[in-house]
Amino acid sequence: MSDPGRTRGGGRVTTVDGVTAVASPLLMGRLGRTGLFLGDLLLAGTAAGFGWYAALEVPVPPAGGLHEPPWQSALVGLALGAPVALRRYRPWFAMAAVLVVTAFSLVTGVIPDYAATAPLVAVGAVLYSVAVAESTRRSAGALAGCVAVIGVAMVLVARSPVGPGAVGGVFVALVLGATWAIGWTVRERRVWARRAAERVTEQAVQDERLRIAREVHDIVAHGMGLIAVQAAIANHVAEERPQQARESLRVIESTSRGALSELRRVLGTLRPEPDLQPVPGLADLPALVDRTRSAGVPVELAVHGTGTPPEGMGLSVFRIVQESLTNVVKHAGPARCRVEVTLAPDEVRVEVRDDGQWPARLPVRSGQGLVGMRERVALYQGGFHAGPGDQGGWTVRATLPLGRTE
């Protein structure tokens, strides 16, 4: 079943089998409701003119029929054309009205059978609208009804020697069938376009959720990892070395403030008016390394090259280094770490290696960070490797080609 409604732009909305199709054509966006209504008036005037001209025809002897005065012929033309102006808004009413007037005109002879092509303009116009607005089952029923009523009327009144007779019924079926097929095709294309737009929107929402999940994971994992290490140090030396305990608390304070600030920035993108703060990039790597050193892990940072990657790639490089250092703090134990970033003309290479003693089997949850890094690299169709180093410890390598995104 269909559930016709209206959009704010004036187009019809039809829900068929759970799929909502907007029945307004592409021209609606260009012409607007007024332009479309004027177009419908023009089509209605054309149908009325054809109907009036056909009604003026005098039946060829020996065929009988009404010999109405000209004003009645004009009235018949008006009765055929007026419903066409409403076809976009009330397609069923317009079709019923046009069909009744057409059948009456043919049966009474007001419109001779050999001039029956004229009212087909009005019938075809409203049948097209029904095919666009309604489900296939209902519009096919409307097509069958129109062909049956007009075809039977033409066969019954085929008294003129030049009348179309049964051949005319076949002609009516072909014309109305073609009109219905055009309307049905338009409707199916709109339904398909609607489904495609919904799939694109759903994919965009999923991608945005994944992006936010990666951002939140990297921020929380890094910040909470450093806070946990510093809290353990402060708790261990609180009584014997209060000065070192206070230093650990200062690191906890600054790390938590930084993590909260980044979380606010990420969550701000979910608001209607996001807080447009600059995202972390290569320039923030020294501060990231300093925070990791405060957790007791000696880190060396080396940046080779002078290129400037795009902002999104700079953020990915920052997050890869951040997650790698977080894993070193959490899993490597006492270790030294080196971060190298190479800015080549055609790519950005990142390598983070340490000499720590990693557990033989990492916790299950630790894999989420590796998944996030792999997804960031895959966005640029680059290469990624994470695993034990040749001389012990752990090594993370990522290559991000410039100018290549999915």
N, C-alpha and C positions, 0 to 999 in steps of 0.2 A: 504493500500500500504506500501511497505517497502522502506527504504532509506539506502542502504548499504554504509558504509564508512570504514575508517581504524583508528585504534588506533595507538599511537606511539609504542606500544609493538608489532604491527604486526597483532593483531586480528581484525576480522571483527566486525563492529558495525552496528546493524540493528534496525531501529525504526519501531515498529509495533503498530498501534493504540495509538500513543503517548508514548509508552514504549520503551526505548532503551535497547537492549539486546546485550551484548558482546559475540560474537560467538566464541571467543578463548576458548579452553578447559582448564581444570585445568593443563594439561601437558604443556601448553604454558608457564606458569610461571616457570616450571622446565627445559624444553628443550630449550626454546627460538625459534626464527624464523628459525634459521639454522637447529636445530634438527627436527622441524616439516617438513621443506622442505625435509630433508633427508628421513624422514619417508614417505612423499608423493612419493619421487622417488622410494623408495623400493616397495611401493604399486603399482606404475605405472609399475615397472619392473615385478612384479608378474602378473599383468593383461596382460602385453605384452607377457609374457611367456606362459600363458594359451591360449591367442589368437593365438600365433604362433603354439603351439602344436595342437590346434583344427583345424587350417588351413592346417596342414600337413596331416590330416585325409583324406583318399580317400573315396568318396561317395560309399556307398554299392549299388551294382547293384540290381535292374534296375534303381536306381536313377541317374539322370544326374547331371551336374555341371561342373565347371571349374576344370581342372587338371593343376594347376599352378606349376611352378618350385619352389624350396625351397626358393629362394630369395624373391619371391612374397609372400609366406606365412609369411616370417619374416617381410615383409613390412606391411602386415595386422596386425600382432601382434603389431608392432610399432605404427600403426595408432590407435589401441585400447588403448595402454598404455600411449602414450604421453599426451592426454588430462587429464588423471587422475592426473598427476603432477601439473596441473593448477586448480584442483577442488576447492582448498581453496581460490583462488584469483579470478577466473572467473568461477563460478559454472555453469551458464547458457551456456556459450560457451563450457565448457567441456562436459556437458550433451548432447548438440546438436551434437557435433563432434562424441562422442562415439555412440550415437543412430544411426546416419547416417551410420557409418562404420559397426555397428552390423547388421542393416537391409540390407545393401548392401551385406555383406558377407553371410547372410542366404539366401537371394533371389537368388544370383548367384551361390550358392553352394560352395563358397570358404570355408566356414565353414559348414559342414553337419548339418542337423537339429538335429541329435542325439548327436552332440557335442555342442549344443547351450548353455549348462551350462557355458562353459568357458567365453564367452563375458559378461555373467551376472555379473562377478566379477567387470569389469570396469563400467558397467551400475549401479550396486548397489553402488559403491563407489561415483560416481558423484551425484547420486540421494540422497544419505545420505547428501552430502554437500549442495545440494539445500534445503533439508528439514530443515537443521540447520540454513541456512542463510536467508531464505525467509519466508513470511507469510504462514499461513496454507492454505489459499485459493490458492495461487500461487504454492506452493509445491505439493498440492493435484492434481492440474492440470497437473503438470509435471509427477507425478506418473501415472495418467490416460493416458497421452500421451505415456509414455514408455511402459506400458502394452499393449496398443492398437497396437503400431507399431511392437513390437517384437512378440506379440501373433499372429497378422494377418500374419506376415512374416512366422512364423513357421507353421501355418495352411496351407498357400498357397503352401509351398514347402514340405509338409509332403508326399513325394513320396517313401521314403525308408520304407521297411517292418519293420525295427527296429526303425523307427523314432517315436518321441513322439506324433506328431499330436496335436489334441485338448487337450489331457492330458498335453502336454508340455505347452500349453498356460496357463492352470490353474497353473502349477508349476511356470511359470514365474511370474504370478500375485501374488502368495504366497511369492516368494522370494523377489520381488521388494517391495511388501506391507510391509513385515517385515523390510526391509532396511529403507523404508521411515518412518515407525513407530518409529524405533530407533532414527533416526535423529530428528523427530518431538518431541520426548520425551526429548532429550538433549536440544533442543531449548527452550521448555517450562520450563524446570528446570532452564535454565539460565535467562529467563525472570522473573521467580519467585524469583530467587536469587537477581536479580537486584532490583526488587520491594521491597524485604525485606531489602536490604541494604539502599535503599532510605528512607524507613520508619524509620530505625534505625538512619540514619543521621538526618532526620527531627526531630525525638524525641530528639536527642542529642542537636540540635540547640535550640529547644524550652526549654529544661531544662537549657541550658546555658543562654538563655535570661531571664528566670525566676530567675536564681541565680543572675545575674547582676542587675536585677530590684530590688530584695530584698536588695542587698548590697547598691545600690544607694539610695533606700528609707531610709534604716536605717541610712546611713551617713548623708544625707541631712536633714532628719526629726530631728535627734538629734542635729546636728550643728545649723540649722536654728532656732530650738526651743530655744536653749540657747542664741543665738544671739538676737532673738526677745525679750526675757525676759530682758537681760542686756541692750538692746537699750531703752526699755521702762523705766528701772530704771534710766539710764543716762539722758534721756530726762526729767524725773520728778525732779531730784535733781541737775540738771546742775547749776542752779543759786545759790541755797542755800548751797549745799554741793559739790563743784567742785572736792574735793578729791575723794569722792565716785563715782562721774561721771567718773573721769579718771580711777579708778579701774574697772568700768564696761567696759570702752573702751578697757582696757588691756585684759579683759576676752574675749571680742568680737574678738580682734585681734588674740589671741591664739587659740580660738575655730575655727575661720574661717581658720587659717593656717592648723590646724589639719584636718579639713574637706576636704580642698583642697588636702592635701597630700593623704588622703585615697581615694578620688575620682580619683586622678592620678593613684594610685595603681590599682583600679578596672578597670578603662578604659585602663590601660596598658595591661591588659590581652587580649584586643581585637587586639593588634598590633601583627605583625608576630613574633617579639622578645620581649615578655613581660618583664616588669621590675620586677625582682624576689625579691620583698621586703617581709619580714615576715608579715604574716597576724596577726591581733589582736587575743589575746587569754586571758587566765586567768591572765597572768602576767600584762595585761593592765587594769584590772578592777580597781585597786586603782586610776590610772590617770583618768579613766572615772568617778569614784565617786567624785574625786576632782573637775572636771569640773561641775558636777551637783551641788555640794555644792556652787560653785561660783555663781550659778544662784539663790541662796537663799533657797535651799531645803536641810535641814540637812539629811545626808544619813549615815547609818552605814553599814559597809561591814564585813561579817564574812564568812571565807572559812574554812570548816571542812574537814579533811582528807589530805592525802599527795600524792594521786595518780596523774598521769599525763595522761589526756585523749588525744586521737589523735588530730592532728592539726585542722582537720575539725570540730570535736566536740567542741574544745576550741573556735573556731570562732563562732559557733552557740550559745554557752553559752554567749559569749561576746555580740553578737547581741541581744539576748533575753533580757539581762540586760539593754543594751543600749536603746532598744525600750521601755522597761518598764519605765525606768527613764525619757525618753522623754515624755511619756504620763503623768507621774506624774507632770513634769514641766508645761505641757500644760493644763492639765485638773483638777488637784487635788487642785489647789489653795494653801494656806498656809498648809503645811503638813510636817510630818516627815516620813522618809522612811527607810526601812531595807532590805538589800540584803543578802541572805544566799545561799551559794553554798556548796553542800555536795559532796565530791568525795568518793563514795563507791566503793568497789571492782568490782561490776558488773554494776554500773550505775552512772550517774551524775544527781543530783537533784538541781534545781534552784527555789528559791522562792523570790519574790519581793513583799512586802506589804507596804502600807502606811495608814495613818489615815486622809487623806484629805477629803474634801467635793466635791465629784464628781458630775457633773450635772446629772440630772435624765435621760437625753437622750444625748448621745454623738453625735457630728457631723458625718455626713455620711462618710466623708473622713478618719476619725480616724480609721475606721475598717481595712484599708490596713496594718497597722502595726501588728494588731492581726493576719491577714491572713498570713503575712510573718513569724511570730513566729510559728504559727501552722504548716506551711509548713516545717520549719526547724526541728521541732520535729518529724513530720511525716516521714522525711527522715531516721530517726533512729528507726522508729516504736515505738516511745515513747508516753507518755501521756502528755496532755496539758490542763490547766484550766485557765481561766481569767474571773474574775467577782467580784462583791462586796464581801468584807471580812465579817467574822462573827461579828466583832466589828466595822464595818464601814470601810470607805476607799475602797481600791481596792487591790486585790491579784492576782498575776500571779504565777502559779506553772507549772514547766516543768520537765519531767523525761526523760532522754536520756540513754537508755540501751547501754552498751558497747558491741561492736562486733556485732551489728545488724544494717545493712543498707540495703535499697532496691536496 
